[in-house]
Amino acid sequence: MWRQQFARKAIAYGAATTVAGYAGYSYYKQQAGPYARTVYADPLETPTPPGMRPHAFWTPPKRVEMLNDLKGLERDGSAKAADEREYDLLVIGGGATGAGCTLDAATRGLKVAMVERDDFASGTSSKSTKLVHGGVRYLQKAIMGLDYEQWKMVREALHERKTFLHIAPYLSNELPILLPVYTWWQLPYFWIGCKMYDLLAGKQGITGSYALGRSKTLENFPMLRAENLVGSLVYFDGQHNDARMNAALAVTAAAHGAVVANHVEVTSLIKEKDESGVEKVRGAMLRDNETGEEWAVRAKGVINATGPFSDAILKMDEPGMPDIVAPSSGVHLVLPSYFSPKNMGMLDPATTDGRVVFFLPWEGGVVAGTTDTMCSVEADPRPSEKEIEWILSEIRRFLSPDVKIRRGDVLSAWSGIRPLVRDPKAANTKDLVRNHMIHESEAGLITIAGGKWTTYREMSKETVDRAVESFGLKPLRECQTETVRLIGSHAWSDTMFIKLVQNFGVDPDVAKHLSHNYGDRAWAVCALSDRTNGSAQHASLEQRIHPRYPFVEAEVRYAVQYEYAMSVVDVIARRLRLAFLDAQAAREALPRVIDIMAKELKWDDARKQREGRKGLEYLTTMGLPDSILDESPAAANAREGFVNMQTTRSLDFVDPASYYRRGQFSAEEIGAILAAFSEFDAHGDGHIEARDIQPLFESIKVPVPDNGFEPFLDAAGIRHSDPGNAVEFEQVFDVLGEIKEATNAKGRKPTSDLNLNQIPTHRSGGSV
C-alpha cells in the first residue's frame, strides 16, 4: 500500500515539476531584470563608497513641519496658496502597506500624505514571523490542488523576495531553513518540492536548496531530535526586521517628498458631490493624538490601508457595510539563542493539526510560531497561555529530549492580527480571499487589505495604479519602488561595522547591531553618542540601555530626532525591538529610556509617569503578568537576580525577578535539593520512588500550588500513579523549576487542553 501511495505522489510531483518547470522557465525568460531600469534622481543617493562614512546626511523634516503641511500651511508655519493645499492622495495607515503606498506615490511624483493614529508598524506589521518568503505551504497546495492562483501567488512573492533583499540589504538577509525528515520516502518528496521552489523563482532566486544526511543534519542542528531521523532538506528564504523596515519605508517616503505623520488619527471622512451629483470621498478630519488639535485635510483620493482596522474606516464611508476582515491571531514566542544555531532556522512541516511551525534565529533570539486562531480586532492583543503552551508543545516534538523547553524560557510572547479578507462583491462573501484585495466603494474610497509583508510592494503598486486610474491623477513617472533603495542602504556594506569599531571604539557586537539596523545611518547614531573618554578619535558608545543587549542610548536619541518616535513604546517596541526580544529586559530599561526621551522632547514629570505606565501596560501584552502594574518603581529597581534560600533546608520560591522566566536556583539551593534527594535515595543509585516526592517537597518546604503537584509531575513526565515508579533527580529539579515559575507568575499553571479552534488551513493558508 505504501508503495502505491509513494508511486502516486511521485507521478503527481513529476507531472507538476514538468508544468511548473516550464512555467518557471517562461517566467524566468520574460523577466527583464528589475535593476536594469533607469530611475529618477534619488535624493538619498551618495557618491560615498559602500562602507565609508557619508560626507553628509539627509535630515528628515521635523514632525511639526509635517503637521503644518497637513494643516495647509508651509512647513515653517506661514500661509500657503489655496491651490497648493490639496493632496493627490491621503493614505490612512502607517503599516507596511500604507507606508509602501506612500513611497510608491511619492516616487511617481504625486503629492501624498500618510497618517497613522498610533505609530508606524504599531499593529500587525511589527508582529510578523520576520520572514520574506514565497511560501512553501502555498506551493504545496498549488501543486497538490493544481491551483493556478496559488502558484501565481508564490511566483509573485518569490519575485518580491529578491526585490526586498536589494532595496534594504542591511535590514534583510538570506536564511537557510532546515526541514527534518523522519520517513525515508519524504526525502525525495521534499527534495522535489524544494527544487520546484528554487526553479519557480527564476532570475529572482537566491541560494539553492540542498539535502543533508543524518549525521550532517545533526552537525548543523544539534538540538534536533535524533531518534528515527533520516536526514533533512535545507532551502533558503529571506528574513528581515519588520518594524525597522516599516520605519525605513516611512522615512524614505519623507525623503522623496511625502508627508508622514504618526499619532495622527482620522476621525471622519469628508465627502463632496462631483459633477454628476454623486458623493465622493475628498479628504478627512484629523486629530493630533499628542495635542488633541483637529483639522481638515483635502485630497483627490483616499486610500484605506489600515489592515485589521479596515472595517472601521469603511464604516465611516458606508455605515451599513458588512465587515470584510476575518481577523486571525498569530502568536509568536521568543526563546534564548542557545535553542537554535545562530545562522539556520527550522520548519516543522507537519504539526499535530496540519499547519507548519517555524523556529528561526532573529536578532539574537529565536522566534517560534505561529498559531492561526479566530479573534476580535483590538489594538494590542494578548497571547493566551493556551496558545503559548501549544507552540511549546509543538517545539518539544522535534527537539532532542535533552533540550528541555519550559514556559519560563519564553523571553517574550506576542499576538499579531492577520487581516484575512472577504470580497464584499463576491457571490459567496463567506469565502476568504487567498491573497490581497483592492476594494473601491461607490464614494471612491479605495481599501487595500490582506496579503503579507513579502508582497507589500506589489500590493502598494497595484493600489496606486488603481488610484491613478480612478482619481484621474497625473504622475510624472511610472512605479519606481522596484529599484528605489531605502534610507541607510546607499553607502552600506556588510563589513561597515569594522569602520565603526575603528572610528568610535564601539564594541564589535554593538557595531554589528548598529550596522544591521541602521545601515549607513549607523554613522549618524554614533555621532549622537556622548564622548566619555576624552578622545575625539574613539567616542564611547558603551552606554547600553540594558547590559545583556547591544542597544545603546544614542539609538534612543536617534529614534526621536530622525525616526519620529513620540512615546516610550515607540522606542522599546519598534525602534529598538527590545520588548520583542526580552520583555523583562525592556521593563528594566524603561526608566532610562524615559529619561533620555524626556530631555529630547521636553517632558515634565507628569508625562514621564504616564509614559512609564503606558510602557508597563504594553509589556503585559508581550508576556509579562498584570502584577507589574502594581509594583512600585523602587521595588522594581531593587531586584538583583534570584533570591537565595533562607535556611539550609528551605527554598524561597518567591522571586520577583523571575516573573515568567525559567525558575532557577542558586548554587547553595541546588546543594540543598541534592542533599534532600540523597536522603530519599535509599539505594544510592540516583533514583527515588514516586511515593517519596511529596515528603521530599515537604522537607524543603515547597509551596503547594493551588491545583496541587500533579499537573507539574505530569509535565515532567513522572508516572506518579504507581508509587513505586523510579524518579530521577533531573525530573525532580524540573518540577521544582516549574513550580517556582508558576509561583512567580501569579498562579499560572500547566494546561493540558491545547485545542485552539484554529482556522482550517484550506481557508487561511496554514498560519504562514
NURO-661393 format. One record per residue (C-alpha): residue in one letter; x, y, z. Coordinates in steps of 0.1 Angstrom, whole numbers, plus 5000, padded with zeros to 4 digits. Example, Ala and Ser with C-alpha at 12.3 -4.5 7.8 and 13.67 -1.06 7.14 Angstrom:
2
a512349555078
s513749895071
end
This chain:
768
m500050005000
w502850245009
r504450174975
q501250274957
q500950594978
f504550684971
a504150604934
r501150824931
k502951114949
a505951064926
i503851074895
a501951384907
y505151554916
g506851454884
a503951594863
a503851904885
t507551954881
t507251954844
v504452204843
a505952434870
g509352394854
y508152514821
a506152794837
g509052894858
y511452894828
s508953104808
y508753354837
y512453354840
k512853444803
q510153704804
q511653904834
a513854174822
g515754214854
p514454494876
y517754664882
a518454744846
r515855024845
t516755394846
v515255564876
y514955924885
a517456104907
d517355954942
p517656234969
l519355984992
e522055884967
t525655954977
p528955934960
t530455774991
p531755424985
p529955145004
g531255105039
m532655455042
r531255745062
p528955965040
h530056325037
a526656455046
f523356315059
w519856395047
t517956515077
p514156445078
p511656725084
k510556775120
r507156645130
v505856995135
e506857075099
m504856765087
l501856885107
n502057235093
d501957085058
l498856875067
k497157185080
g497557365047
l500557575058
e504157605046
r506457385067
d507657695085
g504157775095
s503558055070
a500458075048
k500257855017
a498357934985
a494857774984
d495557574952
e498557414969
r496757274999
e495156974983
y496956644981
d496756394953
l496456114978
l495856075015
v496955735028
i495355625061
g497555375080
g501255365086
g501954995084
a503854815057
t501154865030
g500355225039
a504055325040
g504655125008
c501755314990
t503155645003
l506655574990
d505255454957
a503155764951
a505955994962
t508455844938
r505955874910
g505856254916
l502456264933
k501656484962
v500956244990
a500356245028
m500155945052
v498755955087
e498855685114
r496855705146
d499455525166
d503055465154
f504555325122
a504154935124
s502354955157
g499954685146
t500454365125
s503454505107
s505754475137
k504354135148
s505153905118
t507253585116
k510053815103
l510253615070
v510453745035
h509253435017
g507353284988
g505553035010
v506452665007
r502952585021
y501252774993
l503452604967
q502452254981
k498852354979
a499252484944
i500752164932
m498551914950
g495452104941
l496552214906
d495752564917
y497052834893
e496153124917
q498252974945
w501052914921
k500953274908
m500953404944
v504153214952
r505753334920
e504953694928
a506253654964
l509453504952
h510053794929
e509354044957
r511653854980
k514653934957
t513554294954
f513254314992
l516854194996
h518054454971
i516354774983
a517054715021
p520154495022
y521154585058
l517654505072
s517154175053
n519253875046
e519053515033
l518353255059
p518852875054
i515852685068
l516152315076
l513252065071
p513951755092
v512951425076
y511951125097
t510550895070
w512750785041
w510250845013
q509851205024
l513351285014
p512751274976
y509251424983
f510751735000
w513751744976
i511351784946
g509352044964
c512452254973
k513852234938
m510552354924
y510652634949
d514152734935
l513052694899
l509952894903
a512053194915
g513853204881
k516253504879
q514853624912
g516253324930
i518653324959
t520853034972
g519652694960
s518352424983
y520352104992
a519951775010
l521851665042
g522351315056
r521651225092
s525051305106
k525351635088
t521851735098
l522751685135
e526051865130
n524252165116
f521352155141
p522551955172
m519352045191
l517251835168
r515651505179
a517951225166
e515550935170
n514450795136
l516051095118
v516751015081
g518251345070
s516951695060
l516451935032
v517752295035
y516152565015
f516652945016
d514253225022
g514653585033
q514453735068
h514054095080
n513554335109
d509954415102
a509254725124
r512654885114
m511854815078
n508554985082
a510155295098
a512655305069
l509855295044
a508155595061
v511355805065
t512355715029
a508955835017
a509556165035
a512956195018
h511156164984
g508756444993
a505856275011
v504256405043
v504256135070
a502756175105
n502355925132
h500055965162
v497556145139
e494155995137
v491356015111
t488056095130
s485856115099
l485856135061
i485056445041
k482656395012
e481756624984
k479456584954
d481056554920
e479856694886
s477156424884
g475956484919
v477456164934
e479156204968
k482856124967
v485456104995
r487656414992
g489656415024
a489356355061
m489156525095
l492356465115
r493256475152
d496856505166
n496756255194
e499656435211
t497756765215
g494156695207
e494156955179
e491756885150
w491657005114
a490556905079
v492856785050
r491656765014
a492856514988
k491756404954
g491656044966
v491855854999
i493455505004
n492455295034
a495455085043
t494655015080
g494954635079
p492854465106
f491154805113
s489954845076
d486354795086
a486355095109
i487355335081
l485055155056
k482155225080
m483055595081
d482255585043
e479355335044
p477955275079
g475954975069
m478654795050
p479354435063
d482754355077
i485354245052
v488154155077
a488153805092
p490853865119
s493153575128
s495553585157
g499153465151
v501153415183
h504953415184
l507453345211
v511053445216
l513453205232
p517053235242
s519653205214
y521052875226
f517952685214
s518952725177
p522052755156
k522953125150
n522653115112
m520052845105
g516352815112
m513952515111
l510452445098
d508352165112
p506252075081
a503751855100
t502351985133
t499651795151
d496951995132
g498452005098
r500052355097
v503652455100
v505752585129
f508852805123
f511852805146
l514153095135
p517153285148
w516453655149
e518253955164
g520053745190
g516953535200
v514953255185
v511453325171
a508953035173
g505453035159
t502753065148
t499152995156
d496153085135
t493053135156
m489953345152
c489953665173
s488554005177
v490254325164
e492054515191
a495054755192
d497354545214
p496054185216
r497553945242
p498753595236
s496853345257
e498653085279
k496952815258
e498452945226
i501952975242
e501752625255
w500652495221
i503652635204
l505952505231
s504352155228
e505052155191
i508652265195
r509251985220
r508251725194
f511151805171
l513851895197
s516151645214
p514851515248
d518051655263
v516852005253
k514252105279
i511952395269
r509652535296
r507352825298
g509953005318
d512353005288
v509953235269
l511553585269
s508753745250
a505353645235
w503153855213
s499953825192
g499653985158
i496254015140
r496453885104
p493754055083
l492253775062
v489653935040
r486353865023
d485454024990
p482154214995
k481454194958
a481953814956
a478953584952
n479853404985
t481053665009
k482053395035
d484953285014
l488353435023
v490553594997
r493753394995
n496053694987
h495254064989
m492154254978
i491654604965
h488054734970
e486755064958
s483455194973
e480855394954
a482155704971
g485655634958
l487355514990
i490055264980
t490754995005
i493754755003
a493654465027
g495054115031
g498353995017
k501653965036
w504854155044
t506754005015
t504354134989
y503754485004
r505554654974
e503454484948
m500254544967
s501254914970
k501954934933
e498554784924
t496855024948
v498455334935
d497855214899
r494155194908
a494155534925
v495855694894
e493155554872
s490155614895
f491055974905
g492556084872
l495956164887
k498856264866
p502156104879
l505456224865
r506755874861
e505855504864
c506355294896
q509955324908
t509955124940
e511454814925
t514854994924
v514555274949
r516655184979
l515555265014
i517355505037
g520555355051
s521255135021
h523255364998
a526655365014
w526255045035
s528454735032
d528454415052
t531854505067
m530954865076
f530854765113
i534654735113
k534955105105
l532555185134
v534854985157
q537955165144
n536455515144
f534355515175
g535755245197
v532455065196
d532154715210
p532054475180
d528554335189
v527254695192
a528854785159
k527354495141
h523954575156
l524154935145
s525254845110
h522454585105
n519754805120
y520655155106
g522755085075
d524955385066
r522855585091
a524855405119
w527455685114
a524755935125
v523855725155
c527455705166
a527756085162
l524956135187
s526755945214
d528356125244
r532156115243
t533255995277
n536855905272
g538056245261
s539256115227
a538056275196
q539055965176
h537355705197
a534055825210
s532455595236
l529255405229
e529255195260
q526055345275
r523855045269
i520255065279
h520454705292
p523654515299
r522654195281
y521854365248
p523654585222
f521154865223
v522855195232
e521455535245
a522455705213
e519755505195
v517055655217
r518156005207
y518355905170
a514855755172
v513456085185
q515456315162
y515456115129
e512555855131
y509656035147
a509555835179
m507056005202
s506455765231
v508555515251
v506655225234
d507655365200
v511255315211
i511354995231
a509054805208
r509554935172
r512855135170
l515054915193
r512954595193
l513954515230
a510354445240
f510054185213
l513354025223
d513054025261
a510054185278
q511654185312
a514854345299
a512654615283
r510854675316
e514254725334
a515354965306
l512155175308
p513355435333
r516555525314
v514755535281
i512155765295
d514855995310
i516556025276
m513356095258
a512256345284
k515356555276
e514856535239
l511056605239
k510956835270
w508656615290
d507656715325
d507356475354
a503656405348
r504356305312
k507156085324
q504855905348
r502255855321
e504855715297
g506055475324
r502555345329
k501955305292
g505255125288
l504254875315
e500754825301
y502254745267
l504654495282
t501754305297
t500854235260
m504354095254
g504253825280
l504653995314
p502053955341
d499554225351
s501154235385
i503954455372
l501354745370
d501054735408
e504754715417
s506455035429
p509455165409
a511555135440
a510754765442
a511454705406
n514854885407
a515854705439
r515754355423
e519154185419
g518653845403
f517353545421
v516553515457
n518853275477
m517553035502
q516853155538
t518052845557
t519852525549
r516652335544
s514252585529
l514052735494
d512553075488
f510153035459
v509053395458
d511453565433
p510153895420
a513053905395
s511853595376
y508253665367
y507753445336
r511453355334
r512853005338
g512852915375
q516452905386
f518152835420
s521452945435
a524352705439
e523552685476
e519952605469
i520852335444
g523152185470
a520152175495
i517952005469
l520751745462
a521251675499
a517451625504
f517251395473
s520151185486
e518351125519
f515450965500
d517750775476
a517650455496
h519850255472
g522250535463
d521550475425
g520450835417
h516750745419
i513850785443
e510350645441
a507250845432
r505950805467
d508950995480
i508251315461
q505651455485
p507851415516
l510851535497
f509051855488
e507851895524
s511351865537
i512552165517
k509252355522
v508052365486
p504752565484
v501852365473
p500352515441
d496652585440
n495952285417
g498452055435
f501651895424
e500051655398
p500051885367
f503751965373
l504651605377
d502751525345
a504551805327
a507951655338
g506951305326
i506851155361
r504450855363
h503250925398
s500150695397
d502450405406
p504150485439
g507050255431
n508050425398
a511650545397
v512150915395
e515551085386
f516951395401
e516651595369
q512951525368
v512551645404
f514651955396
d512452035365
v509352015387
l510852255412
g511752495385
e508252485370
i506652545404
k508952845410
e507952985376
a504252935384
t504653095418
n506253405404
a503853425375
k500953475400
g499153145397
r499953045361
k499752665358
p500352405331
t497452335308
s496652015291
d493852145269
l495652275238
n492652285214
l492852635198
n489952625174
q492452725147
i491252845113
p491352545088
t494452565066
h492452545034
r490952885043
s493853065059
g496952925043
g498252745073
s499353035095
v502253145073
end
